[in-house]
C-alpha cells in the first residue's frame, strides 16, 4: 500500500490555494440563487452556466480537472496525491472528469458542510409537506401526448402519464410534466409514445458505486502499520492505482459529531467502504481483522464523466421538462435543487408567455440597475 494516500484532517500548505480554484467558481455559481429569487430562468444548461460564469464556466465543462489545475499552476504530484483521492471518494473517478464537477467535489471536501439528521430523504419529504402537493405513489411507465376537445370549442393538448401503483395500473392527464429521474434504461424505464418527431432517448452511462457498511475491527497491518496500536486513522482516501480495490474507507460518525474531530473508536466501529465493485470475501478479510455485520448497497450513483461534455436538453417537448441533465455538469443534491427551481420557473414563464424572464443576458448588471 505504498502508493496509498492517507489523510486525516491534516493541514497542507497548499490546501487553501487548491480550494481557492473551487471556491471562486462556487462564488460565481452562488449568483444562481439571486437570479432565481428574482424569478429568472434558463432554457438550457449551457445558457444557465454562461449566465453565471461566462465562457470560463463553459470551458470548465469541456476541460478535464487535471488540465484545469495544471493551467492554474498546480504540480502533478499535488494533483495525484491530494486532488485525485478527493475525486475518488466523492465521484469514484479520477481527475479526467470535467473541471466544473471537480470544483464542486473539492468544495465538498472543505469544512463547514451540513448533514441531515435522519437522512437526506427528510429534505424531500419536508419539501413535499411544505408544498402541500398531492403525492401519487407509483412507477411511471409511459408518457403520451393526447388531444382532447375543449368545452368552449376547439382542442387542447395534454400529456397522459401511465403508471403502476399499489392499487394497479392507472393514467392521469397533465398540462405540464417535469421529469426528475435519469432517463436511463437501467434506472427509469419511461417510454414516450406517439411523439412526432420522437423524443430524444438517452443512453448516457452512469457510474456504479458500491457502499459497504461494516461493523468490525479494521486490519491496520493492511495499511502498513506493524504496530496496530499506532493506527488512529478515521478516514483513508486512495490514489489512482489499478491494484487498489477501494476508493475510500472511513468511520461513520453520527450527525451531531460532524463538526468535531473524528477519531477511530477503541472498539469495533461502523466503517463505510466505497468501491467500484462488490467486495469479495478475500478483500473483506484483508480490510478487517474481524467483523460481525455487513450491509452492501450497489447503485448507479452519478454520471460517468467524460469529454466532450454535453448536457441533455431541459425542454424535451413543448411542456415536458427534464431536470437531471444538470447532473452532467455536476451531480449533487444542491445541483438538483437548482435544476428543479429553474424548471419550475421556466415552465411557468413559458406557460404565461413571460419571455423577458427567460435566457436574459447580463443579469448581474441588470439586477444592479433594478436595485
N, C-alpha and C positions, 0 to 999 in steps of 0.2 A: 504493500500500500504506500510505497514511497512517493507515488505520483498523486496521492490524495491530498487535496487542500482542506485543512481543518481550521474552522473559525469558531470562536466562542466569545462574541461580544468584545473583541479587542479592537483597539484603535490603530488605524494605519494612517500614516502622514497624508497619503493622497486620497483618503476616503472622501473627505469633504469635496475635493475638486472633482472626484468621479461622479458624485451625486449632483454637482452643480449643472452638469450637462442635462441630467434628467429633470432636475427641479426647475431649470429655466424653461424647459419645454412644458412642464406642468403649469408654470405660471401663465404661459400663453394659453394653455388649454383651459385654465380656470375661467377665461373670458366667456366660455360657452354658457356658464350659469348666469352671467349678466345678460347675454343676448336672449337666453330663454326666459329670464324674468321680465323682459320687455316683449315677449311673445314672438320673437323672430325664429324662423325655421329654415331648413335647407332640404333640397330635393335630392341631394346625392351626398355620399360620404366625402367625396373629393371636394365638393363645394364647402362642406362644413369645415374640413381641415384647412382649406385655403383661407377661409374667413378668420380662422384662429391664428394660424402661423404663416400664412403666405406660402411662397414656394419652398421655404425651409421645411415646413411640415410635409409637403408633398414629396420632397426629396428624401425625408426620413422614412417615408412609407416605401420607397423604392431603392433604398440603400441598406446594406447589412449593418447591424450594430457594430460588427468588427471594423468595417470601413469607417463608420461614423466616429468611433472612438479613436481610431488611428489618425483621422484627419484633425481631431481635437488635441492630438499630441500625446496620447497615452501609449505606453510601451506594450509590446506584445505579451511580455511577461505579466504585466499588471492585468491585461485583458484575460489571459489564460487562467491566472491564479485567483483573481478577485471577481471579475465580472461573469465569466463562464459559470462558476458554481452557483451564482445567483440565478442565472437563466435556467440552469438545470433544475434548481429547486422550484422555481415559480412556473416554468413552462415545459420542463422536461426536454428542452432543446438547447442548442449552443448559441454562439454569437453570430450565426448566419441568419438569424431571424431579422426582421426589419428594425430599423433604428428606433421607430416610434414605440413599438411594443417593448423594445429593450429599455427605453426610458421609463415606461410605466413599471417594468419589472424592477429596475434599480430604485425607483422611488418607493416601491413596496418593500424594499429591504431596509429602509431607513426607520428610525424610531418614531413613536407618536402615532402608530396605527390604532384603529379601533377594532374591537371584536364584539360580537353579539352573543350575549349570554343566552344559551338555549339553541343557538344555531342560526345560520343566515336565513333559514326558511321563515323565521319570525319577521324578517323585513317584508317578505312577500305577503304573509298573512296580515300583517299590520297595515300595509298599504291597501290591501283589498278591503279590510274593515273600514278604513278611513274613507275610501272612495264610495262606500255604500253600493257597490256594484253587485249585480246578480251573478253568482258563480254557477256555471253549469259544468259539473264534473264529467268528463268524457274524453275519449280519444278521437281526434278529428281524422276522418278517413279521406274526404274529398271536398273540393270547393268548385262550384259550377255557377256560371253566370246565367241568370234567368230573366226573362221578360214577362212582366205582369201588367195587366190593364189597370189604369187609374180610375177612381170613381168619377173624377171630373173630366174624363176623356183622355185619350192618348195612352201611352205606355210608360213604364218605368223599369229600369234595370236594377236587379237586386242580386245578391250573392247567396246561393243556397249552400249551407255548410252541413255536411253529413258527418255524424259521429256515432260512436258506440259508448253507451253509458251502462251503469249497473242495471238499469231497467230495460236495456235493449237498444236497438238502432233507432236513430231519430234524425230529423233535419230541422233547421231553423233558417229564416231569411234575414239578411242584414244589408244595410246600405253601405257600410264600410267594414273592412276586415283588416285587422293588424295581426301579422304572424310573428310570434315571439318564440320561435324554436328553430334550430338549424334545419334548413331544407336539405337534409342529407338522408338517404335511404336507410342508413343504419341507425338513425336517430329519430326521424319522424317520417312516416311513410304517407305523406299527404299527396294526393293526385289532383291535378287541375283539369277538369273535364270540359270539353267543348269550347275552349277558348280559341279564337281565330284573330291573329296568329297565336300559336301555342305559347304559353308562358315559359320563361326560361327555367330549365332544370339545372340544378347544381350538383356537381359530383366532387366538390372540394373535400379534400382529405382532412379528417380530424385526427388529432394526435392522441393515441392511447396512453393513459397514465394509470398505474396501479398503486393504490394506497393500502398498505398493510399495517394494521394496528396490532401490536404485540405486547402482551403483559409478561415481562420477564427480566432477566439479567443480561445486559449486553456483554459480549465477549471482547473485553478490552484488548486482548492479545492480537486479535484480528486487525486492530487499528494501530499496531506497533508498540503496544505497552506491555513490556515484560513484567513489570510490577503493576498489577491491576489496581493497587491502592492509589497509584498516581493518576488514574483516569478519572477526571472530573468534568468531562465534556457533556454538554446537554444538546448540542447540535453539531452535525458533521455534514459539510457540503463537499461535493466531489468535482474534480476536473474532468475534462473530456479524456476518456481512456477506454478503448474497446474491451479491456479486461474487467472493468468495473460493472457490476450488475445492479447498483443502486444509484439514484440521483442524489438522495439526501436521506438522513435519518436524524430524528430529534425527539426529545421528550415532549409529550403532550402536556401542556400546562393549563390549569383552569383559567377561565376568562378573567377572574378577579386578580390573577397574578401576572397578567400580561405586561404590566408596567414595572415589574420588579425583575431583578436579575434571576434568570432561570438557571438552576443548578441541578446536577444529576442527583436524584434521591439515593439514599444509602441502600435501601432495599430494592425490590423489583419495581419497575416503573412501566408506564404505558408509552411505548415508542411508536412513532409514525414513520414508516419507511415508504419513500417514493421510489418506484422503479418502472421501467418501461414494459416489463413482462412480470407475470406472477412469480413469486419467489419459490424456488424448489426446496425440498426438504434439506438437501445438502447446503444450499445457500442460507437457509434459516439457522442451521447448526453452525455455520461459520460466523454469522452475525451475533448469535445469542448463545451464552453458555447454558442457559436453561430458560424455559418459558412454559406458561400453563394455559394461555389462551391466545388465539389468533383470529382476527377478522379482516377479510380482504374485500376491497371494493375496486373493481375494474371498470373504467368508463372512458368515453371519448371526451376528454376534458376541455380541449381548446383546439383551434386550427393548427395544422402543421404548417408553420410559416415558411414560405419560400419566395424568391423573387423570380420574375416581376410580381409585385403585389397589386392585386385588383380587388376592390371591394364590390360585392354584389350590389345591384340597384336597391334603392329604398322603395321606389314605386314599381311594383310588379305588374299592375294593371291599373285601370282608371282609379279605383278606390280600394286597391289591395296594397298594403304597405308591409315591408319586411324589415324587422328590427335587427336581426342577427348579423347582417352584413358588417356591422361595426366591429365584430369580433376579428375581422381580418386586418383591422388596424391595430387592435389590442383587445384581448379578452379579459374582462374583469366586471364585477358587479357594477361598479361606477360607470363603466362604459355602456353597459346595458341600460342603466337608468337614463343616461344622456340620450341614447337612441330612442327609448320609449317616449321621453318628453318631446323630442324632436318630431317623432311620428305623430304624436297626438296633436301638436301644433300644426304640423304640415297638413294633416287630414282635415283639420278644422278650417284652415285658411283656404285650401283648395275647394272645400265644400261651399264656402261662402264667397269665394272669389276675391280674397284679400291678397292679391298678387304682390302688393307692396310690402308684405311681411315674409316673403319667400325669396331666398337667394340674394339678399341685399349685400352689396359690396361696401367696404369701408365702414362697417358698423361701429368700430371703435371710435372713429372720428364723428360719425353721425350721432352717437349717443352723447358725446361730449357737448355738441351744439344743442341737443334737445334739453340737456340739463341747464 
